[in-house]
Amino acid sequence: MTARFRGPTELLSAFALAMFFALLTPRISYAASVPVAIDSDGSDAAGTCPADGSPSSDPALQSVPKPDIFLTRKHRDPKCFVTAEVAAEKIQRGTALLVDVGAPATYAAFRFTNSINAPLQKVTTGLPFQGIPLLLIDSGQRFDHLEAACKTLQARGNYDVKVVSGGASALLGKLPTVGDLAGEKKLQVVSARDFLAELGYDRWTLIDVSPTSRGRNALATIGLEITPATPKSPSTKSLVSTIRIQSKSRPERTVVLIDEEGRLSSGLVHVLRAEGFNILALDGGWQGLRSILDEQLASWKHRQVSSLKKARCEDRT
């Protein structure tokens, strides 16, 4: 079981140690624009059709899918989701079966007592689970695949299926577990890919605990809603106060801590979860987030140029 830290002295000591190591880590600069090879005539390096006008404003590019960060607001089907509190109560009373669809190796390393592990494809067939109330979780923070399975089974009738909001991490501390501390810590972070993929659902409250504002300033133009902790060196008391205020104002959101490389926030999440807070750390911090954004933006710009080239070449035939 996770050790509990009691009293401000232990919390402050843990925070000071994490801050010390964070200050030792190197910083990297972030380029707001991602270069794409485009010739002087406007076509890409391998193209033969010249471009007329700005690629970004061309109507032909409206059909090009944009990265997750640019997506408009999305909505979950409330019929397919249940809170972790309600789910835990049902599992403890034996009125629902918790099904973890994660990888068998991950499940073997850390799992919830009385849960079962089954691939999502098997769950979607419905054959072994007809008439059994099911609660679905996965080890990550993306839920599109679970929601799709829920809708598929509900559409067939005679299936009581729900997805646990927040996934396995939201059930930590609410149900008994089996496994090692390393497996538990993996559930206390959210990957940069999952964070961006879920951003459209308005489910994150992002709190920056970095010693400087460099990370959030570099990404200020992409529209992330960021709550900075107290300037430079937030005390444990002030951080707890910030988390409580944010959780109370937007209880439907999950609090995510971020710093430059994710080391400080990961240590804080482990400590604060022991005090009852349901929060996550963004794995890799600002550096990890910038890396994924660079990758998505470069891919998107490449598709922009390719789509524009194709449209203009077709116009000339």
N, C-alpha and C positions, 0 to 999 in steps of 0.2 A: 504494500500500500504506500501511497505517497506520504512522505513526512510532512507534518503540519508545522508552520512557523507561527509562533505566537508572540505578540508584543512588537512595538516599534523598533526595538534595538536590533532584532534579528533581520527584520525587513530592510532597515537602513543599511546594515552591514552587507547584505546581499546586493542591494542596489549600488552601493559604493564600489564593490568589487567588480560588478558588471560594467560600470561606467569607466573604471580604470582601464580595463582591457579594450573597451570600445575606443578610447582616446589613443591607444597605441596603433590602431589599424590604419592603413593608408587610405587615402581618398582618391576617387577617380572623377574626372570631368565628364559631363554629359553633353553631347551635341544634340541640339533640338531637332535638327533635320538629318535624315538618313540619306547619304548620297546614292544616287542611281545613275548608271552610265547612260547619258543622253547626248547624242551628237549635236553639233551647232545648228543643224537644220530642224531639230526638234524631235527626231526619231531616236529610238534606242540604238545602241552601238551596233546591233546586228540588223537593224532595219533598213529598208530601202525607200519607204514612203515618207516624205517630209511632213512635218506637223505644222498646222496653221493655227496659231493661237496658243493659249495656255492649256496644257493637258488637264490641270486641276479643274478648269471650268467647262470642259468640253462635255456636251450632252451624252456622248458615247460612253462616258465613264460612270454614268449614274447606275448602271447595272453591275458595276464591279463591287463585290462584297467588301466591306471595310473591316478592319480589325475590331476585336471585341471592345476596345476602349472607345470606339466611335459609335457603338450601337445605341439606339434609342432605348428608352425604358421598356423593360419586359415584365411580365407578370406570371406568377405561379398559379396553378389551379388549386384553390383552397380545399377542394374535395379530396386532394391527394396528399395533404400534409397535416401533420399533427405535431404539437410541441413536444420537446424532450420530457417535460414534466408529466404530461399526460401519458406519453409512451412508457415512461419508467413505471408509472402507477399500474398500467395495464399489464406490463411484464411481471411485476412483482405479485400481482393478483392472479397471474396465470391465465389471463383472458386474451392474450395475444402472443404470437411467436415472433421473436426477434430474428430476422434473417440478415446476415452479413454477406454481401455479394462481392466482397473484396477478394484479393488473391489468397489462395490457401496458405502460402508461406507467411503472409502478413497476419492472417487469422490465427495461425498456430503460435506465432510469437506473442500476440496480445489479443485478447478477446473478452467479451462479456459472458459471464456465467449464464448458462441455460439458453444461449443463442446457438444458432446453427449456421454453417457456412455452405452456401449454394451459389453456383454461377447464375447470373441474371437471366441468361437464356433459358435455363431450367425453370426459374421462377416464372418467367413470362409464359411458358407453356401452360402453367396452371394446374397440370394434372396431379402432382403430388400434394397440392395445397388447397384444393377445392373445399370450401366450408371451414377453413382455418383462418382466423384473423391474422394478417401478416403486418409486421412493421419492418420496413426496409432501411438499411444503412449501408454506407460504404466508407472506406477509410479516408477518402478525399473530401473536398468541399464543393464538388460539382454535382448537380442533382438532375440535370436534364434527362439522363438515361433512366434514373429511378422514376421520375415523373412519367416518362413515356411508358414504362412497364406498368405503372399504376393505372394509367388511362386505358391501356390495352386490356388489363384484367377486369377493370370495372365495367368496361363496355360489354364484356361477355356475360355479365351478371353472375350472381352467386359467389362473388369474390369480395372479401373485405380486406382491402389493401391500403396502407398508408405509408408515406415516407416520413422519417423522423427529421424535422427541421433542424439544421445544424449538423446532422450526421452523427457519427460515432463520437466526435469530440464533445458534442452537447450532452451526451449521456454520461461522460466521465464524472465521477462523484455521486451519481444518482443510482448506479447499479454496481454490484460486485464484479470484479474483473479477475482474469487469470493471465499472467504473463509478466514480463520484465519491465523495468523503468524505461528502457530505451524504446520499447514498443508504445508505451504510454506517451512519451514525449513526442513521438511522430504524429500523434493525434492533436498535439497542441500547436501545430503550425499550419499555415495555409500556403501553398505554392503560389508563385507569381502568376502562373498560367491560370490556376483555379480562381485566384483573386480577380483577374481581369475578366475571365469568362462569366463570373457571377456579378460583375459590377453593374450590369444593366438592371439587375433585380433590386437595386437600392438596399442591399442587405449588410453593408459594411459601415462601421464607424471607425475611421482611421485616425489613430493618435500617434503623433511623431514624438519619440522620446530621444531623438538624436541630440548630441551636445551642441550641434550647430543647425542652422536652417538650410544648409546647402542642398540637401536632398529634396526637400519639398519645394524650394525655390526653383530648382532645375526642372521640375515637372509641373510647375504652376500653370502652364499654358494648356495642359490636357484636360483640365476641368475636374481634377480630383478634389473631393471635399476633405480637407485635412484639418484636424484639431491638434495644434501644437501643445505639448506639455509646457510647464512653466519654463521660461527662457533658460537656456544653457544647461542647467543642472537641476531638474525637478526632484524635490524630495519625495520620499515614499508617500508621505502624508498627502502632499498636493496631487500626486499621481492618482492615488486612491480616490481622492475627492473628484478629480476630473472624470475618472471612469464611472463613478457613481452618478454624476450629473448627466453624462452622456447616455448611460444605460437607462436612466429614468426618463429622459426626454424622448429617446427612441428605443423602447424595449424590444422592438421587433428586429433590430439590427444586432449583428455580432461585432464586438469590439476587437479591433486588430491593432496591435502595437507594431511600430516600424522604426528602425534606425538605419544607419548607413549600410551595415553588412548583416544585420539580423542577430548578431551575437548578444547584444544588450537586451533586446526585446525578448529573445527566447528565454534568457535567464529570468527576466522579470515575470513572464507569463507563468513559468513553473512555480515561482514564489506566490504570485497573486492568485493562481488557481487554488493553491492550498488554503487560501483564505476565503474561498467561496466564489471567486469571480469566474465567469464563463467567458474567457477571452482567448485569442489566438495571436501568434507572432507571424509576421510575414517572412517566410523563409527566404534568406538571401538579402533581406532589407531593400533599401533603395537601389543598391547595385543590381540585385536580382531582377527588380521591377524594370529598371532601365534596359537591361539586357533583353528581356522578353519584348518590351516595347520597340526596341531597335529592330528586332527580328520581325515583328508584325508589321511595322511601318515599311521596312525594306521590301517585304513580300507584297504589301499592298501597293506600293509605288511601282513595283515591277509589273503588277497586273494592270495598273493604270496605263502605263506606257504600251503594254501589249494590246490592251483593249482599244486604245486610241489608234494605234498603228493598224490594227485589223479593220476598224471602222473606216478609216480614211483610205486604206488600200481598196476596200470594197466599193467606196464611192467613186474610185477612179477606173474601175473595170466596166 
